[in-house]
């Protein structure tokens, strides 16, 4: 039984690949050389802590709604998180924080889909990159939309004639204490 041997030398092929990869890595410009890693870590941890608020808001407002609507409220908060993230990263950041805006209210689509924001200094602080600043700002946009969604859905799903959170609170108080609020 004969073993097929390759017609070329594998060792020279591996060495050539290593040299090509090493040369390509030597030409890469390190974009984060001007930023402190401590500042970046602080912003990442702060953004993650703000993101924890989204399910928290879902649980808060689902506790104020009727029992059958609780899961729907949590689901609405998480879905609003997905929608806002998509919109923010495609055109929201560019419209909110564009440096080349012609008026003071809305920007242009220069950074549509975060084009050209990888290693540039952010408009909020020159200590962090613009991509990380976008990550941090989207967390607050998510929390605001989740709160607005939860408040609106809680008011719609109330039983009483006066819709809203106050009606739900009165209903829970009356059921628990037997009072006549």
N, C-alpha and C positions, 0 to 999 in steps of 0.2 A: 504494500500500500504506500503510495507516494503522497507527500504533503506538498500542497501548492505553496510556493513562496512568492511574495510580491516581487515584481520586477524592479522596484525602486527601493531605496533605503529609507526606512521609517525614522531613523535617528536624525538624518539631515532635514527631513520634513518637519519634525518637532522643533528643531533648533531654528529653522527659518520662521516658523509660526511664532515662537517666543520672541525672536528679534523684531518681527513686524508688530506684535502687540506692544512690546516695550517702547518702540519708536512712536507708536500712536499715543501711548500714555504720556510720553515725555512732551508731546505737543499740546496736551490738554491744559487749559488755563484754569487754575483753581479760583473759582468765583467767590468763595467765602473767605478769602484771605483777609479782608478788611473788617470782618464782623467777629465779635466776641462769642464764643460758644456758650458762655453763661447767659448772655442776653437771649440767645436763640432758645436755649433750654427753658428759660423762664417763660417765654412767649408760648412755647409748645405746651408746657404744663398748664399754663393759664387757659389756653384755648381748650384743652381737654377737660378742664374743670368746668368751663362754661358749657361745654357740650353735654355734661352730665345733667344740666338743668332741663334739657328737652324731655327726657322721660319723666323727670320730676314734675314738670308742669302737666304732663299727661296724667300722672297719678293724682296730682292735686285737684285738677278740674274733674277728673272722673270720680273723685270722692264727693264732689259737690253735685254731680248729676245723678240721675236715676240709675239703679243697678244695671238695667239692661243696656244702658248707653256707655258704661265705663270702658269696655274694651274698644268701642268705636272711637272714643276720645283719645285713648292712648295711640291707637292706630292712626288717627288723623294727625296727631303731633309728629309721629315718626314719618309719615308721608310728606308732611310739610317740610320736614328736614331734607328729604331727598329733592323735592322740587326747588327749594330755595338754594341748595348747594349747586344744582345744575345751572340755574339762572345766574347765580352770582359769578361762578367761574367762567361762564361764557360771555355775558355782556354786563352784568351788574357792577363788577369791580371797575371795569373800564369807564362806565358811565358815572360812577360815584367818585373815583379818585384819579381821573385823567388829568395829566399835567398840561395838556394842550387844549383846554376847553376855551371856547370863544366867549362864553358867558359865565356867570358865577353860580349857576344852578345845576347844570347838567353837562357832563363831559362828552367826549367823542368816543368812537369805537377803535381808538388807536391800539389798545391792548385787548382786542377781542380774543377770547379764549386764552387769556393770559400770555399773549405773544410779547416777548421782549421784557418780561418782568423777572427773569430767573435770578440774576445776581445784582440787580440795580438797587440802590438805597431806596427805602420806602419813603413815601411822602409824609408819614407820621413821625418817623424817627430815622436818622441816618445810621443808627446802631444795629438795625436788623434789615435783612433783604426784603425786597418788595413781595416776593412770593410768600414768605412767612407772614408778612403784614396782611396779605389777602386771606391767608388761612385764619388769622386771628379775627379779622373783621367779619368773616362769614359766620362765625359762631354767634355773634350778637344778632346778625340778621336772622339766623335760624331761630334763636330764642324769641325774638319779637314776633315773628310770624307764627310760631307755635303758640305763643300766648294769645295773640289775636284770634287764631283759629279756635283755640279752646274756649275762650270767652264767648265767641259767637255761637259755637255749637252748644255750649251749656245753656245759654239764653234761649236758644231755639227749642231745646228738648225739655224745658221746664213744664210742669203740669199746670201751674197756676195761671190765672188770667193775666197777671203782670209778670211777664217773662223776665228772667234774669237771675243772677246769683243771689240777690236778696230774697227772692221768692223761694229759692231752694233752701237757703239757710233757715227761713221761717218754717218751712215744712218740716225740716229735720228737727228743729227745736220743739215744735208742737208734738211731733210723734214721740220724742224722747221724754219730755217733761209734762206733757198733758196740759200745757198752757194754751192760752188763746191769743197768740201774738196778733 
